[in-house]
Amino acid sequence: MTWFKVDDGFYSHPKMFDAPDAAVALWTRAGSWSARNLSDGFVPAGIPARLCGDPETAVEELINRGVWRRARGGYQFHDWHDYNPSKEKVLDDRAKDAEKKRRMRAELARKRRSPRPRGTPSGLPRDSRGDAPRDSPSSRPGVPPSSGPPEGAAAAGGSAPPGELTAEQIETNRRGVAAARAALDGRDPAADRPPRCPAHDALPPDDVPACGDCARLGRDWRALRSRQNRAEARNRRLCPLCDAAGRVLAPDGQTALPHVPCRHPGTAPEVPSVEVPPPTSENG
């Protein structure tokens, strides 16, 4: 947008003080048109008739008062560049503004594409076991308390600095986690909670520790549960002895026996005998 500047003393200027309204209207509107079209104050001969009701009188007044002069093909504002920017300056300012906005948009796009920092910030200690900072080393199995190494550490293979595990403690942890993972196959995913490491196995069900070993066991447990559920759904679809809910069908092949789950062994399971009363007029 380009502005056409009008001096705050225009209304009392000697050249325009007693000018007719048609001349004032034409001068103001033609100046706005020239600024919009970047004509540097030039007004084509056909424009005045579109901007005021008495163009002939208005043009003669503006020329006689020295604010316009005749030019080839139209009229020219007097001293246009003393008060208004030239076409070259307007275009140059627009190009600079467009380039500034382009750089700002490019910088914003670069910041949006750049990955956000993850993990522990540099300069802070990091727990390699994946535990949260609120987990003190003494809350994990085999980790010595902050006051110093556990008793017998020197006899078990040399003293260890506070916060580090000895070889015996690492082996104890490894065996405990391996035993918990091996016990996954014997757990019931639908009625049990995920297993935990030996140090946190006794915690209440709602108390979830920030422990790397517990997290890994939980992932394994959920994966096993998903595999078992998929296998059970497949067995129910293929088994001719039970319905879609896994309940054993009666000998008629239509009625499902309640509280008798099917084990899909390929043979009929042991089903307790159920005496079905003969139909009567009352029960149909």
Residue, then its C-alpha position, 0 to 999 in steps of 0.5 A: m500500500t502506498w500513501f498519498k501525502v497531504d500537508d496539514g496546512f493544505y486547507s489554508h495554502p494560498k494556492m488552494f485556500d479559495a479553490p472551488d470544491a471540484a478542484v480540491a476533489l480532483w487534486t485529492r483523488a488524482g493524487s490518490w490514484s497516482a500513488r496507487n498506480l505508481s505514476d509519479g504524479f502523472v495523471p492521464a487526460g481521461i482520468p479527471a472526468r472519472l474523478c469529479g463532476d466538473p473536470e474542465t473547470a477543475v483542471e483549469e483551476l489546478i493549472n492556473r493555481g500552479v499545482w498542476r501543469r500540462a504534460r504530454g498525454g495528460y497532467q503532472f503534479h507540481d513537485w510530486h517527488d518533494y512530498n511523495p516517494s518515487k516509483e523506484k523507491v516504492l518498488d525497492d522498499r517492497a522488494k526489501d520487505a518481501e525478502k525480509k518476510r521470506r527469510m523469516r518464513a525460512e527460519l521458522a520452517r527450519k526451526r520446525r523441521s529441526p528435531r527436539p533435543r531428547g534424553t538427558p541434557s549435557g552436563l547432568p549425570r545419567d543413570s545407565r540403568g534407565d531409572a528415574p532420578r528419584d530412584s536412589p541406588s540403594s533401592r535396586p537389588g545389589v546396589p550399595p547404599s550411599s554411605g559406602p559399599p556393602e559389607g563383604a564387598a571386599a571379600a567378594g571381589g574387591s571394594a567398589p566405589p559407592g554407587e557401582l556394582t561389584a561382579e557378584q551383585i551384577e550376577t545376582n541381578r542378572r539371575g533374578v531378572a532372567a528367572a522372572r523372564a523365564a517365569l513369563d511362560g507360566r503366568d496368566p496374562a489375563a489375571d496377573r500383573p506384569p512381572r517385576c525385578p526381585a527388588h520391586d516384586a513385593l511392591p503393591p500393584d498400584d506402585v509402579p517403580a521407575c526401574g529399567d529391569c521392570a520396564r523390560l519385563g513389562r514389555d516382554w509380558r505385554a508381548l506374550r499376552s498379545r501372542q497368547n490372545r491372538a493364538e486363543a482367537r485363532n484356536r477358537r475359530l478353528c476348533p469345532l468343539c467350542d463356540a466363539a467365546g471358547r465355551v465347550l459345546a454340548p453333544d448337540g453341537q449347538t448349546a454352549l455349556p457355561h463355565v466349561p472352557c475349551r482347551h482346543p486339544g483336538t479331542a473332546p474335553e472331559v465334560p461333566s454330564v448334564e441332565v437336560p429335562p425333557p421339554t414340557s408344555e410349560n417350558g416349551 
